[in-house]
Structure formats: structure tokens, C-alpha cells
Amino acid sequence: MKIIGRILVAVAVATSTVGLAPVANAAVDPVLSAPYLYQWDSPPNPVSVMNATGVKSFTLAFVLSNGNCNPAWDGNRSLTGADITRVNQIRAAGGDALPSIGGWSGNKLGSTCSSATALAGAYQKVINAGQFKAIDLDIENTDEFQNATVQDRILGAIKIVKQNNPGLRVVITIPTEVSGPETWGQRLIQRSKDLGANVDVWTLMPFDFSSGGDMPGKTKSAVTGLKNRLKTVFGLSDDAAWRKSGLSSMNGHTDNAGEVVSVNDYRAIRDWARTVHLARLSFWALNRDCDNCAGVPQGQYEFTKITANYTG
């Protein structure tokens, strides 16, 4: 995501870290319906949000490079500090979380680490720090998304961490056009097959298209284009391709002037996602999900409540 946008990959792990709270509810899917929660500027308490909305999982943004091939929350906070305290609180309340690695801005691990092996090592540090069952790789901008070398490095790292962590799930989230993945997104999908990087869920960010219009319709068009691309590249049935597809919207006014995802728009998007059984429904961001926070009429946590009701 940009600092108002985003991307992701989900990963599951069998590694144990001393002192970290175990997942309280093994039935919680950390990927399926997990709104983004950025952890700066006095974020809302996730347990209070869980109690108010019924949501069970959060995508925690962002893990970046600390200036070299070493991960840190926002590039400057310890992997095992206050951010992991939030993970422990969420799990103690019966939920789960996944980290989002990347985003629109800041120093990215994908472009900083010199090889797929080094990058996999950085991802592994994140996984170990939180005993995460899933990681979100948010691949954007010219440093990671629009860079063939870095794309291949990320895919190579995914292959390594999946080999080293049986059961690990990976979700990649990328920008999109109304018709579906743009040229760089198409390349990333094809190269994942070529390199044997088993990505579990491909997620689009269906916003920042233009100055406005039918956002449910545009979202449906973009994700249908993703489904068709996955079907072609991997030889899947329609149903199987839908179940490897996901979306991460943006609540309220997006980065583009005049483009708005209203509460009713997002509810319509959720209802459509149910009909095709998308693997992921999310939005950026929970921090903006309050009265007038995103520039649209809404109740407290209304977008989160809609997300919480998504069961795939």
C-alpha cells in the first residue's frame, strides 16, 4: 500500500519463539478477512475492535528494511517490541494477524537484499518473530513491482521460505487496472509459475483507477481479469482460480480525487466476493474506519463490520 495504499503475501510457519503467545484459536484464518491496521499515529486497540465488530484477524503494516537486509517494523522498530505485543493481544482474544511486508514507500527488503537467499532470510526473521502462519507481501512502486530483477528475487525468496516452513501460506497483493493485472502484474504471475514459487493467494488493490465511477463494477472487472489470468497461466478451473484470487479495497475517498468507495459500495463488493468465493477480502485501512475519517458518511468501524462478515 501506499502510505495510503498497499500489497501482500501470506505465509504459515511451524517455527516457535520463546515467550510469544500461541495462537488462541487455531480455526481463525489470518488471511481471509483481515483489514489493514497501520501501527503508527495512535492506532486503535485491536482487541477493542474485535469486541465491537466481530473481526478476528488483522493485516499489520508495514515491515521494511532498516537500511540493509534486515527487517524492522516501519524500518525502525524492533521485530519483537510493541508490534508483537499487539499480535499477542489479538491471539489471546481468539484472533490472529499477519504482517504486511513492503508497501508504497520506505526502504523495501526486496530491493535492499542482494539475493533471493538473503531476502528469504529476512522474511524468516519476520516469521520467527511472530510465529506467523501467514505473511503479506505488498509489492508496489518502481523499486519492487516495476523491476524484473526484484520481482524474480521476491519469487525466489518465497520458494525458499515455503520449502523451509511446511504449510506456510503466501499471498501477494499488487496494483491493478480496471481490466485486471497490468503488464508488470502479468509478468509477476507468469514468473511465479516459471520459477516454481507457490503463491497461495493473489490479491489486487482495485482503486486509484480514475476520478470516480462505479467502484463495485470496476472492482469486479479487475478481479475477474485476475481470475482469468490465473486460470490461463496455471491451467485452473474457474472455481479454483477464484479461490486463489482476492481483493483489498480502500475505504472512503481513495488517493485519486473524486474516487470514492462508500459503505454501500463496499458492502456490494463483499456480497459479490461471496458469490465467487474469493480467498481474501481486505481494505486500507482500519485506522480510517470511523466517522468522517475517510471522508464519507459512516458509522464507527462500519467497513470492518462488513469485512468481519465475509466467510469466503
C-alpha positions in Angstrom: 0.0 0.0 0.0 1.0 3.5 -0.3 1.1 5.2 3.0 -2.4 5.3 1.9 -2.1 2.2 -0.4 -0.7 -1.4 -0.1 0.2 -5.1 -1.1 0.7 -8.5 0.4 1.8 -12.2 0.8 0.7 -14.6 3.4 2.8 -17.3 4.9 2.4 -20.0 7.6 5.0 -21.3 9.9 6.0 -24.2 12.1 8.7 -22.3 14.0 8.4 -21.5 17.7 9.6 -18.4 19.5 10.1 -18.4 23.3 7.8 -16.1 25.2 5.3 -15.5 22.3 1.7 -16.2 23.0 0.4 -19.2 21.0 -2.5 -18.8 18.6 -5.5 -18.9 20.8 -7.9 -20.1 18.1 -6.4 -22.4 15.5 -9.6 -22.1 13.4 -9.0 -18.4 12.6 -7.9 -17.9 9.1 -5.4 -14.9 9.2 -5.8 -14.2 5.5 -9.5 -14.4 4.7 -11.0 -11.2 6.2 -8.2 -9.1 7.7 -8.3 -5.3 7.3 -5.1 -3.4 7.3 -4.0 -1.8 10.6 -1.1 0.5 10.3 0.8 0.7 13.6 1.8 4.4 13.8 -0.1 7.5 14.9 -2.0 6.0 17.8 -3.7 3.0 16.2 -6.9 1.7 17.6 -6.7 -1.1 20.1 -7.3 -4.3 18.0 -9.0 -6.2 20.9 -11.5 -3.3 21.3 -12.1 -3.5 17.5 -12.6 -7.3 17.7 -15.2 -6.9 20.5 -17.0 -4.1 18.6 -17.1 -5.7 15.2 -16.5 -9.5 15.3 -13.4 -9.3 13.1 -10.9 -11.9 14.0 -7.8 -11.0 12.0 -5.7 -8.0 11.1 -3.0 -7.3 8.5 -0.3 -5.3 10.3 1.6 -2.8 8.2 4.4 -2.5 7.4 7.7 -4.4 7.7 10.5 -2.6 5.9 14.3 -2.6 5.6 16.2 -0.9 8.4 18.7 0.3 5.8 20.2 -3.1 5.0 18.9 -6.6 4.5 17.3 -6.6 8.0 13.6 -6.3 8.7 12.0 -3.8 11.1 8.5 -2.5 11.7 8.4 0.7 9.6 12.1 0.3 9.1 12.9 1.4 12.7 11.1 -0.6 15.3 12.2 -4.0 16.7 10.5 -7.0 15.3 9.7 -8.2 18.9 8.6 -5.0 20.5 5.2 -3.2 20.7 4.0 -4.5 17.4 4.3 -8.1 18.5 2.6 -7.2 21.8 -0.4 -6.4 19.6 -0.2 -9.8 18.0 -0.1 -11.4 21.4 -3.2 -9.4 22.5 -5.1 -10.4 19.3 -4.3 -14.0 19.8 -5.2 -14.0 23.5 -8.6 -12.6 22.5 -9.1 -15.5 20.0 -7.9 -13.9 16.8 -4.8 -13.8 14.6 -2.7 -11.5 12.5 -0.3 -11.4 9.6 2.4 -9.0 8.8 2.5 -6.9 5.6 6.0 -6.6 4.2 6.6 -3.8 1.7 4.1 -1.1 0.8 4.4 2.0 -1.4 7.0 4.0 0.4 10.2 3.5 2.5 13.1 1.1 2.1 11.9 -2.2 0.8 13.5 -5.6 1.7 13.1 -6.8 -1.9 15.2 -4.1 -3.4 17.7 -3.9 -0.5 18.6 -7.6 -0.1 21.1 -8.7 -2.7 19.8 -12.2 -3.4 16.8 -14.5 -3.1 18.6 -16.4 -0.3 19.3 -13.2 1.7 15.7 -12.0 1.2 14.3 -15.3 2.4 16.4 -14.9 5.5 14.9 -11.5 6.1 11.4 -13.0 5.7 12.3 -15.8 8.0 13.2 -13.3 10.8 9.7 -11.8 10.5 8.0 -15.2 10.5 10.0 -16.3 13.6 9.4 -13.1 15.5 5.7 -13.5 15.4 5.2 -17.3 14.8 3.2 -16.1 11.9 1.1 -18.6 9.9 0.9 -16.1 7.0 2.8 -13.1 5.7 1.5 -10.4 3.3 3.9 -9.2 0.7 2.8 -5.8 -0.5 4.6 -5.3 -3.8 4.4 -1.8 -5.3 6.2 1.1 -6.9 9.2 1.1 -9.2 11.6 -0.4 -6.6 9.9 -3.7 -6.3 6.8 -4.1 -8.6 8.2 -2.4 -11.7 11.6 -4.1 -11.5 12.1 -7.5 -13.2 15.2 -8.4 -11.1 13.5 -7.6 -7.8 10.3 -9.4 -8.9 12.3 -12.6 -9.5 14.2 -12.1 -6.2 11.0 -12.0 -4.3 9.6 -15.1 -6.0 12.8 -16.9 -5.3 12.6 -16.0 -1.7 9.0 -17.2 -1.5 10.1 -20.6 -2.9 12.8 -20.9 -0.2 10.6 -19.9 2.8 7.9 -22.2 1.7 10.4 -25.1 1.5 11.7 -24.2 5.0 8.2 -23.7 6.5 5.8 -26.5 5.6 2.3 -25.3 5.5 3.3 -21.7 5.0 0.8 -19.7 3.0 1.8 -16.8 0.7 -0.4 -14.0 -0.5 0.8 -11.4 -3.0 -1.1 -8.2 -3.4 -0.4 -5.9 -6.3 -1.8 -2.8 -8.1 -4.3 -3.3 -11.0 -6.0 -1.7 -13.9 -9.8 -2.0 -14.4 -9.3 -4.8 -16.8 -7.1 -6.8 -14.4 -3.4 -7.0 -13.6 -1.3 -4.6 -15.6 1.8 -5.7 -17.6 4.0 -5.9 -14.5 1.4 -7.9 -12.6 1.0 -10.3 -15.5 4.8 -10.8 -15.6 4.8 -11.5 -11.8 2.1 -14.1 -12.2 3.8 -15.8 -15.1 7.3 -15.8 -13.4 5.8 -17.3 -10.3 4.9 -20.3 -12.4 8.3 -20.3 -14.3 10.3 -20.2 -11.0 8.1 -22.6 -9.0 7.1 -20.0 -6.4 3.9 -21.4 -5.0 1.8 -18.3 -4.2 -1.4 -19.2 -2.3 -3.5 -16.1 -2.9 -3.1 -13.3 -5.4 -4.8 -10.0 -4.2 -5.5 -6.9 -6.2 -5.8 -3.3 -5.0 -8.8 -2.2 -7.1 -8.7 1.6 -6.5 -6.8 4.6 -7.8 -8.3 4.0 -11.2 -9.5 7.4 -12.2 -11.6 10.3 -10.9 -14.6 8.2 -9.9 -17.3 5.9 -11.3 -18.8 2.6 -10.4 -16.3 1.2 -7.9 -18.2 -2.1 -7.3 -18.3 -2.6 -11.1 -14.6 -1.7 -11.6 -13.6 -3.9 -8.7 -15.5 -6.9 -10.2 -13.9 -6.2 -13.6 -10.4 -6.1 -12.2 -10.7 -9.2 -10.0 -12.3 -11.1 -12.9 -9.3 -10.2 -15.0 -7.1 -11.6 -12.3 -9.1 -14.8 -12.2 -8.8 -15.2 -15.9 -5.1 -14.6 -15.8 -4.6 -17.3 -13.1 -6.8 -19.7 -15.0 -4.8 -19.3 -18.1 -1.3 -19.4 -16.6 -1.9 -22.2 -14.2 -4.5 -24.2 -16.1 -7.1 -23.9 -13.4 -10.9 -24.2 -13.4 -12.9 -21.0 -12.9 -13.7 -22.1 -9.3 -10.1 -22.9 -8.4 -8.9 -19.6 -9.9 -11.5 -17.6 -8.0 -10.3 -19.3 -4.8 -6.7 -18.1 -5.4 -7.9 -14.6 -6.0 -8.5 -11.8 -3.6 -9.0 -8.0 -3.2 -8.0 -5.2 -0.9 -10.1 -2.1 -1.4 -9.7 1.3 0.1 -12.5 2.7 2.3 -13.9 6.1 1.6 -12.0 8.6 -0.6 -9.1 7.0 -2.3 -5.8 8.6 -3.3 -7.5 9.8 -6.6 -9.6 13.0 -6.4 -13.3 12.1 -6.8 -12.9 8.4 -6.5 -14.9 7.0 -3.5 -15.7 3.6 -2.1 -18.8 4.2 0.0 -20.1 1.9 2.7 -22.8 0.7 0.3 -20.1 0.2 -2.4 -18.0 -1.9 -0.1 -21.0 -4.0 1.0 -21.8 -4.7 -2.6 -18.2 -5.7 -3.2 -18.3 -8.1 -0.2 -21.6 -9.6 -1.4 -20.1 -10.2 -4.9 -17.0 -11.7 -3.4 -19.2 -14.2 -1.6 -20.7 -15.4 -4.8 -17.3 -16.4 -6.3 -15.7 -17.4 -3.0 -12.6 -15.1 -3.1 -9.8 -16.2 -0.9 -9.3 -12.7 0.6 -11.3 -9.6 1.4 -9.5 -6.6 3.0 -9.3 -2.9 2.9 -6.9 0.0 3.7 -7.3 0.9 6.4 -8.9 0.2 9.8 -7.4 3.4 11.1 -9.6 5.3 8.7 -12.7 3.4 9.6 -14.5 5.9 11.8 -17.0 8.8 11.4 -15.6 11.3 8.8 -12.1 9.6 8.9 -12.3 8.6 5.3 -14.5 11.5 4.0 -17.7 9.5 3.7 -20.8 9.1 5.9 -20.3 6.0 8.0 -20.7 4.6 11.5 -17.8 3.6 13.7 -15.9 0.6 12.2 -18.6 0.1 9.6 -16.2 -1.2 6.9 -14.6 -3.5 9.4 -18.0 -5.0 10.3 -18.7 -5.7 6.7 -15.3 -7.4 6.4 -15.9 -9.4 9.5 -19.0 -10.9 8.0 -17.0 -12.3 5.0 -16.6 -16.1 5.2 -15.3 -16.8 1.7 
